[in-house]
Amino acid sequence: MILQRRNRILRRNAAIRSLVAETTLTANDFILPVFIDEGKDVEIEIPSMPGIYRRSLDKTVAEVKDCRNLGIKSVLLFVKCDDQLKDNTGRESWNKDGLMQQSIRAIKDAVPEMVVMTDVALDPYSEYGHDGIVKNGEIVNDETVEALTRMSLSHAEAGADFIAPSDMMDGRIGALRMALEENNYSHVGIMSYSAKYASCFYGPFRDALDSAPGFGDKKTYQMNPANRLEAINEMLQDEDQGADIVMVKPAMAYLDIIREIRENTTLPVSAYHVSGEYAMIKAAAKMGWLNEEKAVLESLLSIKRAGAGLIATYFAKYAARLLQE
Ligand code: PBG
C-alpha cells in the first residue's frame, strides 16, 4: 500500500511513544489515604484491602515519612473512632485531643512539608454510621453542617492544610469557607467531594473504619449513579461557595464524570480511586488473572487522562515506586 498517513510511525518504539505521550503519571499526582487507629505499635491489615493497614500514630508517622521519600506530596487522613466515643452528634470529631487532631499535629510536626488533608464527615463518629445527624430516621442537613463546621475548625486549629468534606450535605462548602475566614484560618483549603456517588465500591473502606451505616443506605445524600448533569450542578455550587479543589468519587466507573467536571471548571480536579477499586485489582492479581503492576498504572493513567490532575489512591506508594524504576 502507498499510504499518506501511517499512525503506527508514532508507536514504533518506546522512545517515540514517550515523546508523543499526552499524559504522564508522577508521584506529584497522588494523595495517599491513611487509616489511623488508637494505641501504639498497632498495624492491622484490612481483610478486604490486602497491603493496606490501620496503624497507630507512631507507625503512621513512619508511613508518612516513607511517602515523603517516595515523592508523594499529600496524605488524606481517616481515623477509626472507638465505639464508646460514638454518638449521634459526632462530638468526638471536634475533640481538640481526639485521634484526628493528635494525628494532624504529629504528622505536621514530623514532616512539615507534607500536605495534610482530613476527611470531614460524621460517619466514623456516628453511632448510626451515617455521615450526618439522625432524627426520626432522617439525616438532617443543617444541624449536620454545624457539626461539620466544628469538626473542620478543629482540624484547621490542629494544622490541617486542607479539609475534605465527604458528607454531601447541602451548603456545607459555603459554611465551612465562612467559618475558616471568620476564625483566622483563611489559608486552609477545601477539597470538596463534589460529585460523590452512592456507590457499592466503598464497601472495604467501611470495613477499615467499622463505619457501615447501621440502617438504610446513603442514597438521600450521596448521588445517584445514573446522573451526570447533577454532578456538574454540585461542582458549580461548590466552586461558587469557595471550594479550592473539586473531587469525583469513585473514579474508574466514573471517568465520564471526571471529564465532564474537567471541562466545566478551571479549578484543580481530583478523583478518588476508592477502596473497592483497590480491592478488585488486588483480588484479580492474587488469582493470577491480572498483572498487578500493569493494571495499577493503566488505571491511574486513565483517571488522569480523563481529567483528574490529582488522584487519591491506596496504590500511591506502590505506583510511586513503580514510576521510580
Ligand atoms: C466518609 C467516606 C467514605 C469514603 C471516604 N470518605 C465512605 C462512605 O461515604 O461511605 C470511601 C472511601 C473509599 O471507599 O476508599 N464519608
Residues whose N, C-alpha, C, O or C-beta is under 5 A from the ligand:
A	BS01	PBG	A121 D123 D131 S166 F201 Y202 F205 V274 S275 G276
